[in-house]
Amino acid sequence: MPSKRTTHKRLEGDWPTEIFAAQTQAFQAQLGSKLETEITPLQTKIGAKKHPWNIIQTLVLIGGGCAAFGLYTVSQQTLFPALAASAIGFLAANSVARKKNKTLRAAKSELGDYMQKAIGLNIYDVSHTHAASLQSFRQAGLLGRYEDIHYLSGLGPVTNQTINLQSIGTRLTRTETETYTDNKGRTRTRTHTVQVFEGLMLEFDIENFDSDNRILITSRRTYRFSGPFERIKHGAPQKLEKIKTASLKFNKHFKVSTDDHTLAHLFLDPERVMRFNNLYADLQQALDTKRAAISFLITQGRVWVAVETHGLPKLGQFSNKSRTFNREVGAIIGQATLPHIIAQHLEWPNPMPYAWQDHDAGGSER
């Protein structure tokens, strides 16, 4: 059941990068095996709960208003009785519609809960322990200052209620206060919420790169380093210097900064530059976006990754229509496969196996 999503042209080269398609096959095969026995009955249940009462209440409101106006032109004394009758009819239709909508939402939620369990998407209760796990990403300069954590999610198994740092999804915001002058010349203050980050944060080991020097590759805004990621030189924080590669397309999408030009150019050899370009194209496909916002910090044998995904899939909004369902499942597949897409493109060790795969029958594909 292929998902009809926007297809973005590959950036360059003939590199065999059908990684996004390959990674989604496991999920789609799993869905295919369960479609007849488990998913289709849930979709049928949604179809049976659909109703016309939302349209009926709108027609009652419009029809009652038109009837009241028509009677008013004949006799003004009939206006209030006509309006009262119209209001009673609308309230009755609205009451039925609300009850029907409640049962429809319950049916959609049942399918959503099933899909959430099948994919292994866990939404965690926010705690100080979980919040502390985000600290390394902020120290790496991948997150700005935040105050509120709206959710923490993980695409994979949970052990003792702790987040697997291979895949953390979160939405972070902060509240800002500003002063302004109103139209009467008075000074006022107002507050508004600023979204700092919404997406996934990943960690990978990287072989043959134990240097203390830093390489930052990013297509999004990054922030100052702190803690173990900060380097002090002559009593002041050492700033990174920008470099460019020979690939114009890579330079269009990514900015590269480093402590060591030679090391960075050795790391970004032509093959790896092409891999980054093709990864960018697959992120466009996976997230259905024209601009992929992702950052990599590489140092001391580790890679910290932050990729903006613009929120979790709406698991409670599944439809019984095949095309809509495929599109919604495609949105989930995009996020669920991101760690594997990134790891395979850049030849880094793969993260944990997919939650939906049969580990005893061979585990995840590497």
C-alpha positions in Angstrom: 0.0 0.0 0.0 2.3 2.8 -1.2 1.9 6.2 0.2 1.2 9.0 -2.2 3.6 11.7 -1.0 5.6 14.4 -2.5 8.6 13.1 -4.4 11.7 15.3 -4.3 14.4 15.0 -7.0 17.8 13.6 -5.9 20.4 16.3 -5.6 23.3 14.8 -7.5 24.9 11.6 -8.6 23.7 8.1 -9.3 24.4 6.8 -5.7 22.1 3.9 -4.8 20.2 5.7 -2.1 16.7 4.2 -2.1 17.2 3.9 1.6 13.9 5.6 2.5 11.9 3.2 0.3 13.9 0.2 1.6 13.4 1.2 5.3 9.6 1.6 4.8 9.2 -1.8 3.3 9.5 -3.5 6.7 6.8 -1.4 8.1 4.5 -1.7 5.1 5.0 -5.5 4.9 4.1 -5.7 8.6 0.9 -3.7 7.9 0.1 -5.8 4.9 0.2 -9.0 6.9 -2.2 -7.5 9.5 -4.4 -5.5 7.1 -7.0 -8.2 6.7 -7.1 -9.4 10.3 -6.6 -6.4 12.4 -6.5 -3.0 10.6 -9.4 -3.4 8.2 -11.9 -4.2 10.9 -10.9 -1.1 12.7 -11.2 1.0 9.5 -14.6 -0.6 8.9 -15.7 0.4 12.4 -14.7 4.0 11.7 -16.8 3.9 8.5 -19.8 2.6 10.3 -19.6 5.4 12.9 -19.6 8.2 10.2 -22.8 10.2 10.1 -24.5 13.1 8.3 -25.6 15.0 11.5 -22.9 17.7 11.2 -24.4 18.6 7.8 -28.0 18.2 9.1 -27.5 20.6 12.0 -26.0 23.2 9.6 -29.0 22.8 7.2 -31.4 23.1 10.1 -29.8 26.4 11.2 -29.7 27.8 7.7 -33.2 26.5 6.8 -34.7 27.8 10.1 -33.2 31.3 9.6 -34.5 31.5 6.0 -38.0 30.3 7.1 -38.0 32.9 10.0 -37.1 35.6 7.5 -39.8 34.5 5.1 -42.4 34.4 7.8 -41.3 37.8 9.1 -41.9 39.4 5.7 -45.5 38.1 5.9 -46.2 38.8 9.5 -43.9 40.3 12.1 -45.7 38.4 14.9 -44.4 35.1 13.5 -40.7 36.1 13.8 -40.1 35.0 17.4 -42.0 31.7 17.3 -40.2 30.9 14.0 -36.8 31.7 15.6 -37.6 29.7 18.7 -38.6 26.7 16.6 -35.4 27.0 14.5 -33.3 27.2 17.7 -35.0 24.1 19.2 -34.5 22.1 16.0 -30.8 23.2 15.8 -30.2 22.2 19.5 -31.8 18.8 18.9 -29.7 18.2 15.8 -26.6 19.5 17.6 -27.1 17.1 20.5 -27.3 14.1 18.2 -24.3 15.3 16.3 -22.2 15.6 19.4 -23.0 12.1 20.5 -22.2 10.7 17.1 -19.0 12.7 16.9 -18.0 11.2 20.3 -18.4 7.6 19.1 -16.5 8.5 15.8 -13.6 9.9 17.8 -13.5 6.8 19.9 -13.3 4.6 16.8 -10.5 6.7 15.3 -8.7 6.7 18.7 -8.9 2.9 18.8 -7.1 2.6 15.4 -4.6 5.3 16.5 -3.8 3.4 19.7 -3.3 0.2 17.7 -0.9 2.0 15.3 1.0 3.6 18.1 1.6 0.3 19.7 2.5 -1.3 16.4 5.1 1.3 15.7 6.5 1.5 19.2 6.0 5.2 19.6 6.0 6.0 23.4 5.0 9.3 24.9 6.7 9.8 28.2 5.6 11.7 31.3 8.0 14.7 31.5 10.2 14.5 34.6 13.5 16.1 35.7 15.3 12.9 34.8 14.1 13.0 31.3 14.7 16.8 31.1 18.3 16.2 32.1 18.8 13.9 29.2 18.3 16.9 26.9 21.2 18.8 28.5 23.9 17.3 26.3 22.1 18.4 23.1 21.8 22.0 24.5 25.5 22.0 25.5 26.3 20.8 22.0 24.7 24.0 20.7 21.8 22.1 19.0 19.1 23.6 21.2 18.4 27.1 22.2 17.3 28.2 25.7 14.0 26.6 26.6 11.7 26.6 29.7 8.8 24.2 28.9 8.9 20.6 27.7 5.6 19.8 26.1 6.3 16.2 25.4 9.1 13.7 25.2 8.7 10.7 22.9 10.7 7.7 21.8 10.6 5.6 18.7 11.6 2.3 20.3 11.4 0.2 23.5 11.5 1.7 27.0 13.7 0.3 29.7 12.8 1.1 33.3 10.9 4.2 32.0 14.1 5.8 30.8 14.4 7.3 27.3 16.6 5.6 24.8 19.0 8.4 23.8 19.2 7.0 20.3 15.8 8.6 19.5 14.2 11.4 21.5 11.4 13.5 20.2 10.3 16.6 21.9 8.8 20.0 21.7 10.5 22.8 23.6 9.3 26.4 24.1 10.0 29.4 26.2 8.0 32.5 27.2 9.3 35.9 26.2 8.0 39.3 27.5 8.2 42.4 25.3 7.4 46.1 25.8 5.5 48.0 23.2 3.6 51.3 22.8 -0.2 51.1 22.1 -2.1 53.4 19.8 -2.7 55.8 22.7 1.0 56.2 23.4 0.9 54.1 26.6 3.7 51.6 27.4 2.4 48.0 27.6 4.0 44.6 28.1 2.9 41.3 26.6 4.1 37.7 26.6 4.2 35.2 23.8 5.4 31.7 23.4 8.5 31.0 21.3 9.0 27.5 19.9 12.6 26.6 20.4 12.6 23.1 18.9 10.2 20.4 17.7 11.7 17.2 16.4 14.1 14.3 17.0 17.5 14.2 18.7 19.8 11.3 18.0 23.2 10.0 19.0 25.6 7.8 17.0 29.1 6.4 17.5 31.5 7.1 14.7 34.6 5.1 14.0 38.1 6.5 13.3 37.2 9.9 14.6 38.5 10.2 18.2 39.7 13.8 17.8 38.8 16.4 20.4 38.3 18.9 17.5 34.7 19.7 16.5 33.0 19.6 13.1 29.6 21.2 12.9 27.5 20.5 9.8 24.1 22.2 9.8 21.2 23.4 7.7 19.5 25.1 10.7 20.3 27.6 13.4 22.7 26.5 16.1 23.8 28.0 19.3 26.9 28.5 21.5 28.8 25.5 22.9 29.0 24.9 26.6 30.2 22.3 29.1 32.2 19.4 27.5 31.7 20.8 24.0 33.3 24.2 24.7 37.0 24.7 24.0 39.0 27.4 25.7 42.0 29.0 23.9 44.0 31.9 25.4 41.4 32.3 28.2 38.4 32.7 25.8 36.0 30.3 24.1 37.5 29.1 20.8 35.3 29.9 17.8 34.8 27.6 14.9 35.9 28.7 11.4 33.7 28.1 8.3 34.8 26.0 5.4 33.2 25.1 2.0 33.3 21.8 0.0 33.7 21.4 -3.7 30.0 20.6 -4.0 27.8 23.6 -4.7 24.7 21.7 -3.8 26.2 20.6 -0.5 27.2 24.2 0.2 23.7 25.4 -0.7 22.1 23.2 2.0 24.8 22.9 4.7 27.1 25.2 6.6 30.3 23.7 7.9 32.3 25.0 10.8 35.3 23.4 12.5 38.4 23.8 14.7 40.6 22.1 12.1 40.3 22.7 8.4 42.4 19.8 7.4 40.5 17.3 9.5 37.1 18.6 8.3 38.2 18.3 4.6 39.4 14.8 5.3 36.1 13.9 6.9 34.1 15.5 4.1 35.6 13.6 1.2 33.7 13.5 -2.1 31.9 10.2 -1.2 30.7 11.5 2.2 29.6 14.8 0.7 27.5 12.9 -1.8 26.1 10.8 1.0 25.1 14.0 2.9 23.4 15.4 -0.3 21.4 12.2 -0.8 20.5 12.1 2.9 19.1 15.6 2.5 17.0 14.4 -0.4 15.7 11.5 1.6 14.9 13.7 4.6 12.8 15.8 2.2 11.0 12.6 1.2 10.6 11.3 4.7 9.3 14.5 6.2 7.5 15.7 3.1 9.2 19.1 3.2 11.1 21.3 0.8 13.7 22.3 3.4 15.2 19.7 5.7 16.5 21.3 9.0 19.2 19.1 10.5 22.4 19.6 12.5 25.4 17.3 13.2 28.1 17.9 15.8 31.0 15.5 15.4 33.6 15.2 18.1 35.3 12.6 20.3 34.0 9.6 18.4 30.4 10.6 18.7 27.8 12.4 16.6 24.9 14.4 18.1 22.1 15.0 15.6 19.0 17.3 15.8 16.4 17.2 13.1 13.3 19.3 13.0 10.2 17.2 12.2 7.4 19.7 13.0 5.7 17.5 15.5 4.5 14.0 16.0 2.1 12.3 13.6 -1.6 12.7 14.7 -2.2 9.1 15.6 -5.8 9.7 16.7 -6.9 11.1 13.3 -6.7 8.1 11.1 -9.3 7.8 8.4 -11.0 4.8 6.9 -10.3 6.1 3.4 -7.4 4.2 1.9 -5.6 7.2 0.4 -5.9 9.3 3.5 -4.8 6.4 5.7 -1.7 5.8 3.6 -0.7 9.4 3.8 -1.1 9.4 7.6 0.9 6.1 7.9 3.5 7.7 5.6 3.9 10.5 8.0 4.6 8.0 10.8 7.0 6.0 8.7 9.0 9.2 7.9 9.7 9.8 11.6 10.1 6.1 12.6 12.7 5.5 10.0 14.8 8.7 10.5 17.4 7.2 12.8 17.9 4.3 10.3 17.9 6.6 7.2 20.6 8.8 8.7 22.7 5.9 9.9 22.6 4.0 6.6 23.3 7.1 4.5 26.3 8.1 6.5 27.5 4.5 7.2 27.2 4.9 11.0 26.2 2.0 13.3 22.4 1.6 13.1 20.3 2.5 16.2 18.0 0.0 17.9 15.9 -2.4 15.8 12.4 -1.4 14.8 9.7 -2.1 17.4 7.5 -3.7 14.8 10.1 -6.2 13.5 10.4 -9.8 14.7 13.7 -9.8 16.5 13.8 -13.6 16.8 13.4 -13.9 13.0 16.5 -11.9 12.2 16.1 -8.4 13.7 16.5 -5.2 11.8 18.3 -4.9 8.5 21.7 -3.4 8.7 
